[in-house]
């Protein structure tokens, strides 16, 4: 059933009218669409492959959406995912939940990572926070400083003071990602005013079938860490809507969903400083980055979560049923 869900994902079309939206919706009514629904979905009505699926739906007619339909658009393990949220995720309907996860990332596992859905495809996106990355010399105050930044979704980020050997790795279980999908890993960072030695670095992606399989590396990709004058240049730095920058470290395909995927940044040719790392994000190719929204933020009294060093207190409020 799970593979069937993935194979037919592109046939599940969903949508919503502008923010008062939630009034008229339509999508193929099952994971195995009827001949009638497939023919409608494959017509010129959804010819724009680059627009979000929930906008493509506006071109379809003759379908009615209910809660089971919207639930099929969510990942099969969505209940497990939101149960791991740092803050309680509340919603009135499944379409509320789907749209919320597309528009506002949530923090998981005590603030170690964030999660959202790609608006174009509905597929999973995760960012691993800096504290969960393996940073060589990262625990030595002489080389790295750990500090909070008001515009970060995580409680702390890593700032490079000075090192020669820059080596940053981030891992995620392949089964956590959407299967049969082309993904990219992005370093999310910014440069301090006094940065130096950060012209370029090597980016690598590898699958670790076993934790100790540390030598199965793919050829490295040269990354430019400074914004180029030519925005069309290969491996260009991109400015994110949340104020950070990102650069693609490499690409991979989740065909079997087995083992760990590791993204690595490596530079060992000179002294460098001034790199501020927020995390490494894994999301489908061509998927957009999403702002960690501070709307509906509710301050919570100090307690167990604050002891974990979690600064973001986001509670999604129930939206009134239309």
RAHU-V659082 format. One record per backbone hydrogen bond with DSSP energy under -1.0 kcal/mol. CO is the residue of the C=O (numbers start at 1). NH is the residue of the N-H. E is the energy in kcal/mol with one decimal. If there is no record, write none. Layout:
CO:NH:E / CO:NH:E
//
This chain:
1:5:-2.2 / 2:6:-1.9 / 3:7:-2.9 / 4:8:-1.7 / 6:9:-1.4 / 8:11:-1.6 / 9:12:-1.7 / 11:13:-1.1 / 18:21:-5.4 / 34:38:-2.6 / 35:39:-2.3 / 36:40:-1.6 / 37:41:-2.7 / 38:42:-2.3 / 40:43:-1.2 / 43:46:-1.6 / 44:47:-1.4 / 47:49:-1.4 / 52:55:-1.7 / 52:56:-1.9 / 53:57:-1.5 / 54:16:-1.0 / 55:58:-1.4 / 56:59:-2.0 / 57:60:-2.1 / 66:70:-1.9 / 67:71:-2.5 / 68:72:-1.6 / 75:78:-2.0 / 77:81:-2.0 / 78:82:-2.6 / 79:83:-1.4 / 81:84:-1.2 / 82:85:-1.2 / 84:109:-1.6 / 93:97:-1.8 / 94:98:-2.7 / 95:99:-2.4 / 96:100:-2.4 / 97:101:-2.4 / 98:102:-1.4 / 99:103:-1.8 / 100:104:-2.8 / 101:117:-2.2 / 106:115:-2.3 / 107:86:-2.7 / 108:112:-1.3 / 108:113:-1.3 / 112:129:-2.5 / 113:108:-3.2 / 114:127:-1.9 / 115:106:-2.4 / 116:125:-2.1 / 118:122:-3.2 / 123:118:-2.9 / 125:116:-2.0 / 126:282:-3.6 / 127:114:-2.3 / 128:280:-1.9 / 129:132:-1.7 / 130:133:-1.5 / 134:169:-2.1 / 135:138:-2.5 / 137:140:-1.8 / 140:143:-2.3 / 140:144:-2.1 / 143:161:-3.1 / 143:162:-1.2 / 145:159:-3.3 / 147:157:-3.4 / 149:152:-2.1 / 157:147:-2.1 / 158:277:-3.1 / 159:145:-3.0 / 160:274:-2.6 / 163:272:-2.3 / 166:267:-2.4 / 167:136:-2.3 / 168:265:-2.9 / 169:134:-2.9 / 170:263:-2.8 / 172:261:-3.0 / 173:176:-1.7 / 174:177:-1.4 / 181:254:-2.3 / 182:285:-2.5 / 183:252:-2.2 / 184:283:-2.0 / 185:249:-3.6 / 186:281:-2.7 / 187:247:-1.3 / 188:278:-2.5 / 188:279:-1.6 / 189:245:-3.0 / 190:276:-2.7 / 192:195:-1.6 / 196:273:-2.0 / 199:225:-1.3 / 201:223:-3.7 / 202:266:-2.5 / 203:221:-2.9 / 204:264:-2.7 / 206:262:-3.1 / 208:260:-2.6 / 210:213:-2.1 / 212:214:-2.2 / 215:217:-2.2 / 221:203:-3.3 / 223:201:-1.8 / 230:233:-1.6 / 233:236:-1.1 / 238:246:-2.3 / 240:243:-1.7 / 244:240:-3.1 / 245:189:-2.3 / 246:238:-2.9 / 247:187:-2.4 / 250:185:-2.1 / 252:183:-3.0 / 253:255:-1.4 / 254:180:-4.2 / 259:174:-2.7 / 260:208:-3.6 / 261:172:-1.9 / 262:206:-2.1 / 263:170:-2.5 / 264:204:-2.3 / 265:168:-2.5 / 266:202:-3.0 / 267:166:-2.7 / 272:163:-1.8 / 273:196:-1.9 / 274:192:-3.1 / 275:160:-3.0 / 276:190:-1.8 / 277:158:-2.1 / 278:130:-1.8 / 279:188:-2.9 / 280:128:-3.1 / 281:186:-2.9 / 282:126:-2.3 / 283:184:-2.4 / 284:287:-2.1 / 291:293:-1.3 / 294:297:-1.1 / 296:315:-1.0 / 303:307:-1.5 / 305:310:-1.5 / 306:309:-1.4 / 313:298:-1.5
//
